[in-house]
């Protein structure tokens, strides 16, 4: 396998630093709506638009 054909598989250390918003967890939804100052609908729409990464959601919402 050539180096160009190798897949990047993040290590646990790489993935541990990526925080996500779990919209299936009511406690997570409550926390992030409060932390970001948005409604549940706004939070869910943002996650649907950009994914569950906290930083991506913050950027999308301008927070």
C-alpha positions as CSV (number, residue, x, y, z in Angstrom):
1,X,0.0,0.0,0.0
2,X,1.4,3.4,-0.9
3,X,1.3,6.2,1.5
4,X,-1.2,8.1,-0.7
5,X,-3.6,5.2,-0.4
6,X,-3.5,4.9,3.4
7,X,-6.6,5.8,5.3
8,X,-6.4,8.3,8.1
9,X,-7.7,6.7,11.3
10,X,-7.6,9.1,14.2
11,X,-6.2,8.0,17.5
12,X,-8.2,8.1,20.7
13,X,-6.2,11.2,21.6
14,X,-7.3,12.9,18.4
15,X,-11.0,12.1,18.8
16,X,-11.1,12.8,22.5
17,X,-10.6,16.5,21.8
18,X,-13.6,16.7,19.5
19,X,-16.7,17.5,21.5
20,X,-20.0,16.6,20.1
21,X,-23.6,17.5,20.7
22,X,-25.8,14.4,21.1
23,X,-29.3,15.5,20.1
24,X,-30.7,12.1,21.2
25,X,-29.7,12.8,24.8
26,X,-32.2,15.2,26.5
27,X,-29.6,16.3,29.1
28,X,-27.1,17.2,26.3
29,X,-29.8,19.1,24.4
30,X,-30.7,21.0,27.6
31,X,-27.1,21.8,28.3
32,X,-26.3,23.1,24.8
33,X,-29.4,25.1,24.4
34,X,-28.6,26.9,27.6
35,X,-24.8,27.2,26.9
36,X,-25.4,28.5,23.4
37,X,-28.5,30.6,24.2
38,X,-30.6,29.0,21.5
39,X,-33.9,27.1,21.3
40,X,-34.0,23.3,20.9
41,X,-35.2,23.8,17.3
42,X,-32.3,26.1,16.5
43,X,-29.9,23.6,18.0
44,X,-31.3,20.7,16.1
45,X,-31.3,22.6,12.9
46,X,-27.7,23.7,13.4
47,X,-26.7,20.1,14.1
48,X,-28.6,18.9,11.0
49,X,-26.8,21.6,8.9
50,X,-23.2,21.2,10.0
51,X,-23.0,18.0,12.1
52,X,-22.6,17.4,15.8
53,X,-19.2,19.0,16.4
54,X,-19.5,21.7,19.1
55,X,-17.1,24.0,17.2
56,X,-18.9,23.6,13.9
57,X,-22.3,24.3,15.6
58,X,-20.8,27.4,17.4
59,X,-19.4,28.7,14.1
60,X,-22.7,28.1,12.3
61,X,-24.7,29.9,15.0
62,X,-22.1,32.7,15.3
63,X,-21.5,31.9,19.0
